[in-house]
Amino acid sequence: MLSSKLKLKKKDIDFLIIDKKGELLKVIRNNYFDAKVFKENVFIKNKASVIISSKTFKKATERNKIKRKYYSILKKILKLKLKKNINNINFIFYPKKEVFNIKFFLLEKEVYNELNKINFFLN
């Protein structure tokens, strides 16, 4: 599970999206998720969040299972990023209905591939 230091809180998300104070770097669209990548901010650095609507998944157990998958992937990504001193970036993931049936390692591969497309990792 992702530690609370690395999670975006509601006030941070409001600051980035609703108040439009966050500089949107990239929007990623995929079969399994949509993601917004925000550039470094003075107040919010190296954090991530997963937002799942109750309209998409009715049961809380399903939403929590998907959040656990994403947070375990994000934990690895943020630790990699912190070790390599890459510019600070904030993520917000919006999973789609198809993500419930995908295996964990395939989902992890999809996330890494999409982040490679925006040159997130050092090669």
C-alpha positions in Angstrom: 0.0 0.0 0.0 1.1 3.5 -0.7 2.1 5.5 2.4 0.0 8.6 3.2 3.0 10.8 2.5 2.9 9.8 -1.2 -0.9 10.0 -1.6 -2.7 13.1 -2.9 -5.2 14.3 -0.4 -8.6 15.8 -1.3 -7.4 19.3 -0.7 -4.3 18.6 -3.0 -6.6 17.3 -5.8 -8.9 20.3 -5.4 -5.8 22.6 -5.6 -4.6 20.9 -8.8 -7.8 20.3 -10.7 -10.6 22.5 -9.4 -8.6 25.6 -8.6 -6.5 24.9 -11.8 -3.3 25.8 -10.0 -1.6 22.6 -11.2 0.2 22.7 -14.5 -1.2 19.8 -16.5 1.7 18.1 -18.3 0.0 15.2 -20.0 -3.3 13.3 -20.2 -2.9 9.6 -20.8 -5.8 7.6 -22.3 -5.7 3.9 -22.3 -8.1 0.9 -22.5 -7.7 0.4 -18.8 -7.3 3.9 -17.3 -7.1 7.6 -17.9 -4.4 9.5 -16.1 -3.5 13.1 -15.6 0.1 14.0 -15.0 0.9 17.3 -13.3 4.2 19.1 -13.3 6.0 19.8 -10.0 4.3 22.2 -7.7 5.7 24.2 -4.9 3.3 22.6 -2.4 2.7 19.2 -3.8 5.6 16.9 -4.9 5.9 13.3 -5.8 2.4 12.2 -5.0 -0.3 10.1 -6.7 -3.9 9.2 -6.3 -6.5 6.9 -7.7 -10.1 8.1 -8.2 -12.8 5.6 -8.8 -16.4 6.6 -9.3 -19.1 4.6 -7.6 -21.0 4.7 -10.9 -18.2 2.7 -12.5 -17.9 0.1 -9.7 -20.9 -0.3 -7.5 -19.3 -2.3 -4.7 -16.8 -0.8 -2.4 -14.9 -4.0 -2.3 -14.3 -3.8 -6.1 -13.2 -0.2 -5.8 -10.8 -1.0 -3.0 -9.3 -4.0 -4.8 -8.5 -1.8 -7.8 -7.1 1.0 -5.7 -4.8 -1.5 -4.0 -3.5 -2.7 -7.4 -2.8 0.8 -8.5 -1.2 1.9 -5.2 1.2 -1.0 -5.3 2.2 -0.1 -8.8 2.5 3.6 -7.9 4.6 2.8 -4.9 7.2 1.1 -7.1 7.1 4.0 -9.6 7.5 6.7 -7.0 10.4 4.9 -5.3 12.1 4.6 -8.6 11.6 8.2 -9.4 12.9 9.3 -6.0 16.0 7.2 -6.3 16.9 8.6 -9.7 16.1 12.2 -8.8 13.7 12.7 -11.7 11.7 15.9 -11.8 8.8 15.8 -9.4 5.5 14.8 -11.0 2.0 14.2 -9.6 -0.4 11.5 -10.9 -4.1 11.1 -10.8 -5.4 7.8 -12.2 -9.0 7.2 -13.3 -9.5 3.4 -13.8 -12.0 2.1 -16.3 -14.4 -0.8 -16.0 -12.1 -3.1 -18.0 -9.4 -3.0 -15.4 -11.3 -5.3 -13.0 -10.7 -8.3 -15.3 -7.0 -7.7 -16.1 -4.2 -9.5 -14.3 -1.9 -7.5 -12.0 1.3 -7.9 -14.0 -0.5 -6.9 -17.3 -1.8 -3.7 -15.6 1.6 -3.0 -14.2 3.1 -3.4 -17.7 0.5 -1.0 -19.2 1.2 1.7 -16.6 5.0 1.4 -17.2 4.5 1.5 -21.0 2.3 4.6 -20.8 4.8 6.4 -18.6 7.6 5.4 -20.9 5.8 7.1 -23.7 6.0 10.4 -21.9 9.7 9.8 -21.1 9.2 9.4 -17.4 11.9 6.9 -16.8 15.6 7.2 -17.5 17.0 4.7 -20.0 
